[in-house]
Amino acid sequence: MGKNQHVTPRSEGGWNVIGERNTRPTAIFPTQKEAIERAREIAQHQKSELVIHGKDGKIREKDSYGNDPYPPKG
């Protein structure tokens, strides 16, 4: 399983896609939508989690693309 991918706001404007525990962003985008699309591609490829932060920096949404230990029943 790869690194979780975070979409975070930039202080200069725009949005980062950054791997968990990385110090530098993988990519920078002008809109959150573009950043989410790229982070989702990376998370799916690496079988990791996508963590989307709001403008305030708080986690607003998560999507898992890895081996979920508690898959939904049904």
mmCIF file as gemmi writes it, N, C-alpha and C atoms, coordinates in Angstrom:
data_model
loop_
_atom_site.group_PDB
_atom_site.id
_atom_site.type_symbol
_atom_site.label_atom_id
_atom_site.label_alt_id
_atom_site.label_comp_id
_atom_site.label_asym_id
_atom_site.label_entity_id
_atom_site.label_seq_id
_atom_site.pdbx_PDB_ins_code
_atom_site.Cartn_x
_atom_site.Cartn_y
_atom_site.Cartn_z
_atom_site.occupancy
_atom_site.B_iso_or_equiv
_atom_site.pdbx_formal_charge
_atom_site.auth_seq_id
_atom_site.auth_asym_id
_atom_site.pdbx_PDB_model_num
ATOM 1 N N . MET Axp A 1 ? 0.832 -1.17 0 1 0 ? 1 A 1
ATOM 2 C CA . MET Axp A 1 ? 0 0 0 1 0 ? 1 A 1
ATOM 3 C C . MET Axp A 1 ? 0.885 1.245 0 1 0 ? 1 A 1
ATOM 4 N N . GLY Axp A 2 ? 0.533 2.223 -0.838 1 0 ? 2 A 1
ATOM 5 C CA . GLY Axp A 2 ? 1.327 3.438 -0.969 1 0 ? 2 A 1
ATOM 6 C C . GLY Axp A 2 ? 0.968 4.48 0.067 1 0 ? 2 A 1
ATOM 7 N N . LYS Axp A 3 ? 1.501 5.663 -0.121 1 0 ? 3 A 1
ATOM 8 C CA . LYS Axp A 3 ? 1.254 6.77 0.802 1 0 ? 3 A 1
ATOM 9 C C . LYS Axp A 3 ? -0.136 7.352 0.578 1 0 ? 3 A 1
ATOM 10 N N . ASN Axp A 4 ? -0.8 7.702 1.674 1 0 ? 4 A 1
ATOM 11 C CA . ASN Axp A 4 ? -2.075 8.404 1.557 1 0 ? 4 A 1
ATOM 12 C C . ASN Axp A 4 ? -1.827 9.75 0.891 1 0 ? 4 A 1
ATOM 13 N N . GLN Axp A 5 ? -2.773 10.183 0.075 1 0 ? 5 A 1
ATOM 14 C CA . GLN Axp A 5 ? -2.658 11.442 -0.652 1 0 ? 5 A 1
ATOM 15 C C . GLN Axp A 5 ? -3.576 12.487 -0.031 1 0 ? 5 A 1
ATOM 16 N N . HIS Axp A 6 ? -3.012 13.641 0.29 1 0 ? 6 A 1
ATOM 17 C CA . HIS Axp A 6 ? -3.775 14.721 0.903 1 0 ? 6 A 1
ATOM 18 C C . HIS Axp A 6 ? -3.929 15.87 -0.089 1 0 ? 6 A 1
ATOM 19 N N . VAL Axp A 7 ? -5.128 16.444 -0.128 1 0 ? 7 A 1
ATOM 20 C CA . VAL Axp A 7 ? -5.39 17.659 -0.891 1 0 ? 7 A 1
ATOM 21 C C . VAL Axp A 7 ? -5.527 18.769 0.146 1 0 ? 7 A 1
ATOM 22 N N . THR Axp A 8 ? -4.591 19.725 0.107 1 0 ? 8 A 1
ATOM 23 C CA . THR Axp A 8 ? -4.555 20.78 1.119 1 0 ? 8 A 1
ATOM 24 C C . THR Axp A 8 ? -4.499 22.162 0.47 1 0 ? 8 A 1
ATOM 25 N N . PRO Axp A 9 ? -5.041 23.177 1.153 1 0 ? 9 A 1
ATOM 26 C CA . PRO Axp A 9 ? -4.978 24.537 0.6 1 0 ? 9 A 1
ATOM 27 C C . PRO Axp A 9 ? -3.56 25.101 0.72 1 0 ? 9 A 1
ATOM 28 N N . ARG Axp A 10 ? -3.191 25.951 -0.232 1 0 ? 10 A 1
ATOM 29 C CA . ARG Axp A 10 ? -1.896 26.639 -0.201 1 0 ? 10 A 1
ATOM 30 C C . ARG Axp A 10 ? -2.101 28.041 0.358 1 0 ? 10 A 1
ATOM 31 N N . SER Axp A 11 ? -1.158 28.514 1.133 1 0 ? 11 A 1
ATOM 32 C CA . SER Axp A 11 ? -1.269 29.867 1.693 1 0 ? 11 A 1
ATOM 33 C C . SER Axp A 11 ? -1.197 30.938 0.592 1 0 ? 11 A 1
ATOM 34 N N . GLU Axp A 12 ? -0.536 30.597 -0.524 1 0 ? 12 A 1
ATOM 35 C CA . GLU Axp A 12 ? -0.401 31.54 -1.646 1 0 ? 12 A 1
ATOM 36 C C . GLU Axp A 12 ? -1.587 31.458 -2.596 1 0 ? 12 A 1
ATOM 37 N N . GLY Axp A 13 ? -2.534 30.574 -2.308 1 0 ? 13 A 1
ATOM 38 C CA . GLY Axp A 13 ? -3.654 30.332 -3.218 1 0 ? 13 A 1
ATOM 39 C C . GLY Axp A 13 ? -3.42 29.038 -3.973 1 0 ? 13 A 1
ATOM 40 N N . GLY Axp A 14 ? -4.481 28.386 -4.359 1 0 ? 14 A 1
ATOM 41 C CA . GLY Axp A 14 ? -4.375 27.113 -5.05 1 0 ? 14 A 1
ATOM 42 C C . GLY Axp A 14 ? -4.392 25.955 -4.06 1 0 ? 14 A 1
ATOM 43 N N . TRP Axp A 15 ? -4.123 24.768 -4.579 1 0 ? 15 A 1
ATOM 44 C CA . TRP Axp A 15 ? -4.24 23.535 -3.79 1 0 ? 15 A 1
ATOM 45 C C . TRP Axp A 15 ? -3.062 22.604 -4.043 1 0 ? 15 A 1
ATOM 46 N N . ASN Axp A 16 ? -2.595 21.953 -2.972 1 0 ? 16 A 1
ATOM 47 C CA . ASN Axp A 16 ? -1.513 20.969 -3.04 1 0 ? 16 A 1
ATOM 48 C C . ASN Axp A 16 ? -2.079 19.564 -3.119 1 0 ? 16 A 1
ATOM 49 N N . VAL Axp A 17 ? -1.374 18.698 -3.829 1 0 ? 17 A 1
ATOM 50 C CA . VAL Axp A 17 ? -1.516 17.251 -3.678 1 0 ? 17 A 1
ATOM 51 C C . VAL Axp A 17 ? -0.204 16.832 -3.045 1 0 ? 17 A 1
ATOM 52 N N . ILE Axp A 18 ? -0.3 16.239 -1.859 1 0 ? 18 A 1
ATOM 53 C CA . ILE Axp A 18 ? 0.93 15.899 -1.145 1 0 ? 18 A 1
ATOM 54 C C . ILE Axp A 18 ? 0.803 14.522 -0.506 1 0 ? 18 A 1
ATOM 55 N N . GLY Axp A 19 ? 1.822 13.697 -0.697 1 0 ? 19 A 1
ATOM 56 C CA . GLY Axp A 19 ? 1.855 12.374 -0.088 1 0 ? 19 A 1
ATOM 57 C C . GLY Axp A 19 ? 2.092 12.485 1.403 1 0 ? 19 A 1
ATOM 58 N N . GLU Axp A 20 ? 1.492 11.58 2.154 1 0 ? 20 A 1
ATOM 59 C CA . GLU Axp A 20 ? 1.632 11.599 3.61 1 0 ? 20 A 1
ATOM 60 C C . GLU Axp A 20 ? 3.107 11.539 4.008 1 0 ? 20 A 1
ATOM 61 N N . ARG Axp A 21 ? 3.481 12.377 4.952 1 0 ? 21 A 1
ATOM 62 C CA . ARG Axp A 21 ? 4.838 12.514 5.485 1 0 ? 21 A 1
ATOM 63 C C . ARG Axp A 21 ? 5.821 13.134 4.486 1 0 ? 21 A 1
ATOM 64 N N . ASN Axp A 22 ? 5.362 13.585 3.328 1 0 ? 22 A 1
ATOM 65 C CA . ASN Axp A 22 ? 6.243 14.303 2.404 1 0 ? 22 A 1
ATOM 66 C C . ASN Axp A 22 ? 6.346 15.752 2.845 1 0 ? 22 A 1
ATOM 67 N N . THR Axp A 23 ? 7.476 16.381 2.549 1 0 ? 23 A 1
ATOM 68 C CA . THR Axp A 23 ? 7.651 17.779 2.908 1 0 ? 23 A 1
ATOM 69 C C . THR Axp A 23 ? 7.293 18.718 1.762 1 0 ? 23 A 1
ATOM 70 N N . ARG Axp A 24 ? 7.317 18.203 0.538 1 0 ? 24 A 1
ATOM 71 C CA . ARG Axp A 24 ? 6.992 19.023 -0.634 1 0 ? 24 A 1
ATOM 72 C C . ARG Axp A 24 ? 5.805 18.425 -1.382 1 0 ? 24 A 1
ATOM 73 N N . PRO Axp A 25 ? 4.98 19.27 -2 1 0 ? 25 A 1
ATOM 74 C CA . PRO Axp A 25 ? 3.832 18.758 -2.742 1 0 ? 25 A 1
ATOM 75 C C . PRO Axp A 25 ? 4.246 17.972 -3.982 1 0 ? 25 A 1
ATOM 76 N N . THR Axp A 26 ? 3.439 16.989 -4.314 1 0 ? 26 A 1
ATOM 77 C CA . THR Axp A 26 ? 3.623 16.22 -5.544 1 0 ? 26 A 1
ATOM 78 C C . THR Axp A 26 ? 3.203 17.07 -6.733 1 0 ? 26 A 1
ATOM 79 N N . ALA Axp A 27 ? 2.121 17.841 -6.545 1 0 ? 27 A 1
ATOM 80 C CA . ALA Axp A 27 ? 1.594 18.705 -7.604 1 0 ? 27 A 1
ATOM 81 C C . ALA Axp A 27 ? 0.846 19.87 -6.978 1 0 ? 27 A 1
ATOM 82 N N . ILE Axp A 28 ? 0.713 20.962 -7.745 1 0 ? 28 A 1
ATOM 83 C CA . ILE Axp A 28 ? 0 22.158 -7.316 1 0 ? 28 A 1
ATOM 84 C C . ILE Axp A 28 ? -1.023 22.496 -8.395 1 0 ? 28 A 1
ATOM 85 N N . PHE Axp A 29 ? -2.243 22.814 -7.963 1 0 ? 29 A 1
ATOM 86 C CA . PHE Axp A 29 ? -3.321 23.125 -8.902 1 0 ? 29 A 1
ATOM 87 C C . PHE Axp A 29 ? -4.032 24.405 -8.49 1 0 ? 29 A 1
ATOM 88 N N . PRO Axp A 30 ? -4.609 25.118 -9.463 1 0 ? 30 A 1
ATOM 89 C CA . PRO Axp A 30 ? -5.334 26.349 -9.126 1 0 ? 30 A 1
ATOM 90 C C . PRO Axp A 30 ? -6.678 26.075 -8.438 1 0 ? 30 A 1
ATOM 91 N N . THR Axp A 31 ? -7.292 24.916 -8.708 1 0 ? 31 A 1
ATOM 92 C CA . THR Axp A 31 ? -8.593 24.613 -8.105 1 0 ? 31 A 1
ATOM 93 C C . THR Axp A 31 ? -8.538 23.319 -7.298 1 0 ? 31 A 1
ATOM 94 N N . GLN Axp A 32 ? -9.412 23.241 -6.308 1 0 ? 32 A 1
ATOM 95 C CA . GLN Axp A 32 ? -9.485 22.035 -5.487 1 0 ? 32 A 1
ATOM 96 C C . GLN Axp A 32 ? -9.952 20.853 -6.333 1 0 ? 32 A 1
ATOM 97 N N . LYS Axp A 33 ? -10.862 21.09 -7.254 1 0 ? 33 A 1
ATOM 98 C CA . LYS Axp A 33 ? -11.387 20.014 -8.109 1 0 ? 33 A 1
ATOM 99 C C . LYS Axp A 33 ? -10.259 19.329 -8.887 1 0 ? 33 A 1
ATOM 100 N N . GLU Axp A 34 ? -9.385 20.117 -9.479 1 0 ? 34 A 1
ATOM 101 C CA . GLU Axp A 34 ? -8.257 19.552 -10.232 1 0 ? 34 A 1
ATOM 102 C C . GLU Axp A 34 ? -7.32 18.759 -9.316 1 0 ? 34 A 1
ATOM 103 N N . ALA Axp A 35 ? -7.077 19.308 -8.126 1 0 ? 35 A 1
ATOM 104 C CA . ALA Axp A 35 ? -6.197 18.63 -7.175 1 0 ? 35 A 1
ATOM 105 C C . ALA Axp A 35 ? -6.802 17.298 -6.734 1 0 ? 35 A 1
ATOM 106 N N . ILE Axp A 36 ? -8.108 17.279 -6.486 1 0 ? 36 A 1
ATOM 107 C CA . ILE Axp A 36 ? -8.79 16.046 -6.078 1 0 ? 36 A 1
ATOM 108 C C . ILE Axp A 36 ? -8.705 14.999 -7.17 1 0 ? 36 A 1
ATOM 109 N N . GLU Axp A 37 ? -8.914 15.398 -8.409 1 0 ? 37 A 1
ATOM 110 C CA . GLU Axp A 37 ? -8.853 14.445 -9.533 1 0 ? 37 A 1
ATOM 111 C C . GLU Axp A 37 ? -7.481 13.778 -9.6 1 0 ? 37 A 1
ATOM 112 N N . ARG Axp A 38 ? -6.423 14.571 -9.49 1 0 ? 38 A 1
ATOM 113 C CA . ARG Axp A 38 ? -5.062 14.014 -9.559 1 0 ? 38 A 1
ATOM 114 C C . ARG Axp A 38 ? -4.75 13.159 -8.341 1 0 ? 38 A 1
ATOM 115 N N . ALA Axp A 39 ? -5.116 13.627 -7.155 1 0 ? 39 A 1
ATOM 116 C CA . ALA Axp A 39 ? -4.856 12.86 -5.935 1 0 ? 39 A 1
ATOM 117 C C . ALA Axp A 39 ? -5.61 11.532 -5.969 1 0 ? 39 A 1
ATOM 118 N N . ARG Axp A 40 ? -6.824 11.524 -6.514 1 0 ? 40 A 1
ATOM 119 C CA . ARG Axp A 40 ? -7.607 10.293 -6.616 1 0 ? 40 A 1
ATOM 120 C C . ARG Axp A 40 ? -6.905 9.285 -7.547 1 0 ? 40 A 1
ATOM 121 N N . GLU Axp A 41 ? -6.376 9.768 -8.654 1 0 ? 41 A 1
ATOM 122 C CA . GLU Axp A 41 ? -5.641 8.887 -9.572 1 0 ? 41 A 1
ATOM 123 C C . GLU Axp A 41 ? -4.451 8.244 -8.856 1 0 ? 41 A 1
ATOM 124 N N . ILE Axp A 42 ? -3.7 9.047 -8.125 1 0 ? 42 A 1
ATOM 125 C CA . ILE Axp A 42 ? -2.523 8.54 -7.414 1 0 ? 42 A 1
ATOM 126 C C . ILE Axp A 42 ? -2.943 7.532 -6.346 1 0 ? 42 A 1
ATOM 127 N N . ALA Axp A 43 ? -3.971 7.872 -5.56 1 0 ? 43 A 1
ATOM 128 C CA . ALA Axp A 43 ? -4.437 6.987 -4.487 1 0 ? 43 A 1
ATOM 129 C C . ALA Axp A 43 ? -4.94 5.658 -5.046 1 0 ? 43 A 1
ATOM 130 N N . GLN Axp A 44 ? -5.655 5.703 -6.155 1 0 ? 44 A 1
ATOM 131 C CA . GLN Axp A 44 ? -6.139 4.465 -6.77 1 0 ? 44 A 1
ATOM 132 C C . GLN Axp A 44 ? -4.972 3.608 -7.25 1 0 ? 44 A 1
ATOM 133 N N . HIS Axp A 45 ? -3.999 4.235 -7.884 1 0 ? 45 A 1
ATOM 134 C CA . HIS Axp A 45 ? -2.832 3.511 -8.395 1 0 ? 45 A 1
ATOM 135 C C . HIS Axp A 45 ? -2.022 2.892 -7.255 1 0 ? 45 A 1
ATOM 136 N N . GLN Axp A 46 ? -1.886 3.626 -6.151 1 0 ? 46 A 1
ATOM 137 C CA . GLN Axp A 46 ? -1.077 3.15 -5.026 1 0 ? 46 A 1
ATOM 138 C C . GLN Axp A 46 ? -1.885 2.348 -4.009 1 0 ? 46 A 1
ATOM 139 N N . LYS Axp A 47 ? -3.19 2.215 -4.252 1 0 ? 47 A 1
ATOM 140 C CA . LYS Axp A 47 ? -4.084 1.502 -3.325 1 0 ? 47 A 1
ATOM 141 C C . LYS Axp A 47 ? -3.971 2.09 -1.918 1 0 ? 47 A 1
ATOM 142 N N . SER Axp A 48 ? -4.153 3.409 -1.858 1 0 ? 48 A 1
ATOM 143 C CA . SER Axp A 48 ? -4.045 4.125 -0.586 1 0 ? 48 A 1
ATOM 144 C C . SER Axp A 48 ? -5.314 4.939 -0.345 1 0 ? 48 A 1
ATOM 145 N N . GLU Axp A 49 ? -5.231 5.901 0.538 1 0 ? 49 A 1
ATOM 146 C CA . GLU Axp A 49 ? -6.395 6.698 0.903 1 0 ? 49 A 1
ATOM 147 C C . GLU Axp A 49 ? -6.25 8.121 0.394 1 0 ? 49 A 1
ATOM 148 N N . LEU Axp A 50 ? -7.378 8.703 -0.01 1 0 ? 50 A 1
ATOM 149 C CA . LEU Axp A 50 ? -7.445 10.098 -0.419 1 0 ? 50 A 1
ATOM 150 C C . LEU Axp A 50 ? -8.05 10.877 0.742 1 0 ? 50 A 1
ATOM 151 N N . VAL Axp A 51 ? -7.342 11.92 1.193 1 0 ? 51 A 1
ATOM 152 C CA . VAL Axp A 51 ? -7.811 12.747 2.303 1 0 ? 51 A 1
ATOM 153 C C . VAL Axp A 51 ? -7.956 14.172 1.776 1 0 ? 51 A 1
ATOM 154 N N . ILE Axp A 52 ? -9.193 14.681 1.789 1 0 ? 52 A 1
ATOM 155 C CA . ILE Axp A 52 ? -9.478 16.012 1.258 1 0 ? 52 A 1
ATOM 156 C C . ILE Axp A 52 ? -9.688 16.976 2.421 1 0 ? 52 A 1
ATOM 157 N N . HIS Axp A 53 ? -8.92 18.058 2.42 1 0 ? 53 A 1
ATOM 158 C CA . HIS Axp A 53 ? -9.016 19.087 3.449 1 0 ? 53 A 1
ATOM 159 C C . HIS Axp A 53 ? -9.792 20.277 2.878 1 0 ? 53 A 1
ATOM 160 N N . GLY Axp A 54 ? -10.524 20.969 3.733 1 0 ? 54 A 1
ATOM 161 C CA . GLY Axp A 54 ? -11.232 22.18 3.33 1 0 ? 54 A 1
ATOM 162 C C . GLY Axp A 54 ? -10.312 23.386 3.366 1 0 ? 54 A 1
ATOM 163 N N . LYS Axp A 55 ? -10.862 24.553 3.044 1 0 ? 55 A 1
ATOM 164 C CA . LYS Axp A 55 ? -10.072 25.792 3.057 1 0 ? 55 A 1
ATOM 165 C C . LYS Axp A 55 ? -9.49 26.089 4.432 1 0 ? 55 A 1
ATOM 166 N N . ASP Axp A 56 ? -10.169 25.611 5.483 1 0 ? 56 A 1
ATOM 167 C CA . ASP Axp A 56 ? -9.689 25.843 6.847 1 0 ? 56 A 1
ATOM 168 C C . ASP Axp A 56 ? -8.632 24.832 7.279 1 0 ? 56 A 1
ATOM 169 N N . GLY Axp A 57 ? -8.306 23.874 6.399 1 0 ? 57 A 1
ATOM 170 C CA . GLY Axp A 57 ? -7.284 22.874 6.697 1 0 ? 57 A 1
ATOM 171 C C . GLY Axp A 57 ? -7.817 21.622 7.372 1 0 ? 57 A 1
ATOM 172 N N . LYS Axp A 58 ? -9.075 21.65 7.825 1 0 ? 58 A 1
ATOM 173 C CA . LYS Axp A 58 ? -9.66 20.487 8.491 1 0 ? 58 A 1
ATOM 174 C C . LYS Axp A 58 ? -10.077 19.44 7.465 1 0 ? 58 A 1
ATOM 175 N N . ILE Axp A 59 ? -9.97 18.168 7.848 1 0 ? 59 A 1
ATOM 176 C CA . ILE Axp A 59 ? -10.366 17.08 6.957 1 0 ? 59 A 1
ATOM 177 C C . ILE Axp A 59 ? -11.867 17.168 6.724 1 0 ? 59 A 1
ATOM 178 N N . ARG Axp A 60 ? -12.246 17.142 5.451 1 0 ? 60 A 1
ATOM 179 C CA . ARG Axp A 60 ? -13.665 17.238 5.136 1 0 ? 60 A 1
ATOM 180 C C . ARG Axp A 60 ? -14.19 15.951 4.532 1 0 ? 60 A 1
ATOM 181 N N . GLU Axp A 61 ? -13.298 15.111 3.968 1 0 ? 61 A 1
ATOM 182 C CA . GLU Axp A 61 ? -13.743 13.888 3.305 1 0 ? 61 A 1
ATOM 183 C C . GLU Axp A 61 ? -12.569 12.926 3.14 1 0 ? 61 A 1
ATOM 184 N N . LYS Axp A 62 ? -12.882 11.626 3.14 1 0 ? 62 A 1
ATOM 185 C CA . LYS Axp A 62 ? -11.863 10.596 2.897 1 0 ? 62 A 1
ATOM 186 C C . LYS Axp A 62 ? -12.444 9.547 1.961 1 0 ? 62 A 1
ATOM 187 N N . ASP Axp A 63 ? -11.598 9.015 1.1 1 0 ? 63 A 1
ATOM 188 C CA . ASP Axp A 63 ? -11.95 7.892 0.227 1 0 ? 63 A 1
ATOM 189 C C . ASP Axp A 63 ? -10.825 6.881 0.297 1 0 ? 63 A 1
ATOM 190 N N . SER Axp A 64 ? -11.179 5.605 0.467 1 0 ? 64 A 1
ATOM 191 C CA . SER Axp A 64 ? -10.179 4.551 0.572 1 0 ? 64 A 1
ATOM 192 C C . SER Axp A 64 ? -10.144 3.737 -0.715 1 0 ? 64 A 1
ATOM 193 N N . TYR Axp A 65 ? -8.942 3.514 -1.233 1 0 ? 65 A 1
ATOM 194 C CA . TYR Axp A 65 ? -8.752 2.709 -2.442 1 0 ? 65 A 1
ATOM 195 C C . TYR Axp A 65 ? -7.851 1.522 -2.167 1 0 ? 65 A 1
ATOM 196 N N . GLY Axp A 66 ? -7.6 1.244 -0.896 1 0 ? 66 A 1
ATOM 197 C CA . GLY Axp A 66 ? -6.712 0.152 -0.52 1 0 ? 66 A 1
ATOM 198 C C . GLY Axp A 66 ? -7.481 -1.051 -0.029 1 0 ? 66 A 1
ATOM 199 N N . ASN Axp A 67 ? -6.796 -1.876 0.725 1 0 ? 67 A 1
ATOM 200 C CA . ASN Axp A 67 ? -7.407 -3.056 1.33 1 0 ? 67 A 1
ATOM 201 C C . ASN Axp A 67 ? -8.132 -2.625 2.592 1 0 ? 67 A 1
ATOM 202 N N . ASP Axp A 68 ? -9.421 -2.44 2.488 1 0 ? 68 A 1
ATOM 203 C CA . ASP Axp A 68 ? -10.224 -1.987 3.609 1 0 ? 68 A 1
ATOM 204 C C . ASP Axp A 68 ? -10.427 -3.144 4.586 1 0 ? 68 A 1
ATOM 205 N N . PRO Axp A 69 ? -9.965 -3.026 5.837 1 0 ? 69 A 1
ATOM 206 C CA . PRO Axp A 69 ? -10.107 -4.13 6.786 1 0 ? 69 A 1
ATOM 207 C C . PRO Axp A 69 ? -11.56 -4.347 7.223 1 0 ? 69 A 1
ATOM 208 N N . TYR Axp A 70 ? -12.422 -3.356 6.977 1 0 ? 70 A 1
ATOM 209 C CA . TYR Axp A 70 ? -13.827 -3.482 7.377 1 0 ? 70 A 1
ATOM 210 C C . TYR Axp A 70 ? -14.734 -3.15 6.19 1 0 ? 70 A 1
ATOM 211 N N . PRO Axp A 71 ? -14.752 -4.003 5.17 1 0 ? 71 A 1
ATOM 212 C CA . PRO Axp A 71 ? -15.593 -3.698 4.012 1 0 ? 71 A 1
ATOM 213 C C . PRO Axp A 71 ? -17.076 -3.749 4.404 1 0 ? 71 A 1
ATOM 214 N N . PRO Axp A 72 ? -17.9 -2.931 3.741 1 0 ? 72 A 1
ATOM 215 C CA . PRO Axp A 72 ? -19.318 -2.939 4.071 1 0 ? 72 A 1
ATOM 216 C C . PRO Axp A 72 ? -19.968 -4.271 3.693 1 0 ? 72 A 1
ATOM 217 N N . LYS Axp A 73 ? -20.946 -4.676 4.495 1 0 ? 73 A 1
ATOM 218 C CA . LYS Axp A 73 ? -21.657 -5.934 4.222 1 0 ? 73 A 1
ATOM 219 C C . LYS Axp A 73 ? -22.74 -5.657 3.189 1 0 ? 73 A 1
ATOM 220 N N . GLY Axp A 74 ? -22.998 -6.649 2.385 1 0 ? 74 A 1
ATOM 221 C CA . GLY Axp A 74 ? -24.095 -6.452 1.442 1 0 ? 74 A 1
ATOM 222 C C . GLY Axp A 74 ? -23.809 -7.083 0.198 1 0 ? 74 A 1
